[in-house]
Amino acid sequence: MTSFQYEDLGTKDYKECWDYQEDLMKEIIDKKLSKKEPISKNHFLLVEHPHVYTLGRSGNTNNLLVDKDFLNKIKATYYKIDRGGDITYHGPGQLVGYPIIDLEYYNLGIKQYIGKMENAIIDIIGHYGIKGGLKKGATGVWIDADDLSKARKICAIGVRASRYVTMHGFALNVNTNLKYFSYINPCGFTDYGVTSIEKEIGQKIDMNEIKKLTKEAFNKIF
């Protein structure tokens, strides 16, 4: 197996990044179809986005709780996109990771892939003394997942795959302004809250440090 080819995009507009992912995905699929074998070349984009809400293909538009005028007021954009899952928020202080890989090369199915991604995130937040876990019937990484009154989500996950080549990925709340989640039902849930590493430990985290930990965790788990 090869290690991931990471690309740090800094802060990048969501739609520009989405288009870039599509181009990279097409490149891998075209090569796969041409060679008729799994492709080892991969991409792993690390990025922060300006304020944006994205709704997955199976999502409910009613989970966006504000109108277009209010989105303009808070300087946020909104896109209906082609990943799985419902609505989520991306913004400054949140690390978003987009692995664009051929799952056949890694001998993984979609569920296994998502599981490995969740385990990598659990490793990352564990570095800060935060115990992450999984919630039955929901993707992503949670804190106090089994406690109905305390369960809160720290990382959302939503992916798309075509011919077993992936795009989209995870969104880990690091120093995220959590107020922006109050304008949606995050991932379609109305009963659970969201959190961030900063909120859990009471101090801001260096984003470069998180990116370094992310590379280490994903290389280890994959």
Secondary structure, DSSP 8 states (H G I E B T S, - for coil): -----EEEEEE--HHHHHHHHHHHHHHHHHHHHHHTS-----EEEEEE-SSEEEE-TT--GGGB-S-HHHHHHTT-EEEE-SSSSSEEEE-TTEEEEEEE-BTTTTT--HHHHHHHHHHHHHHHHHTTT--EE--TT--SEEESTT-TTT-EEEEEEEEEEETTEEEEEEEEESS--GGGGGGB-GGG-SS-EE--HHHHHTS---HHHHHHHHHHHHHHH-
